[in-house]
Amino acid sequence: MLEVLSLLQSMYPEAVTALNHENPFELLVATILSAQCTDERVNIITQDLFPAFPTA
């Protein structure tokens, strides 16, 4: 797993995401939500969702 991550980081050093997140868990939730709607909509929803359920 670490080898794959290292390879991806070397291949895409400038990679960014449009999803707003502060930790890996928030990124995971945002990624799951983005499968059903746009990243823009996910960012609107998670703006209230993450503070309401910080340890979910």
N, C-alpha and C positions, 0 to 999 in steps of 0.2 A: 504494500500500500504506500509506504513512504517513497519507494522507488518511482511509482507512478506519479505521485504528487510532485516529486522533485523534477521529473521529466516534464510534466505540464508547466511547472513554474519556469523552467528554462526555455520552453518553447513559446510561452506567452507571458513574458515578464511584465507587460503593461496591462494585463487583463483587469477589467473592472466590471462591476455589475450595476445595473440601474436600480436594483432593489436596495432600499434603505434598511440597514441592520446595524446592531451594536455588538453582536456576538454570534457564534456559530449556530446556536439554537434558533435565534431570530432569522438568520439566513435560511435555515432549513424550512421553517414555517413559511416564510415569504416565497421560497421556491415552490413549495407544494401549492400554495395559493395561486401562484403565477401560472400554473398549468391550466387554470380555469378562467383566467381573465388577464388583462394587461398588467404590466409592471407598474404603470401609472396608477391603476386602480388599487393594486396591492399596497402601494406606498400610502395611499389615502386611508385604506382600511387599517393597516398595521400601525399607523400613527396613534390610533386610539386603542387598538387591540393589545399591543405590547405593554403599555403602562397599566392597563386594566388587569392583565394576567401575567405578571412578571416572572412567576415561577411555575407556570403551567407545564 
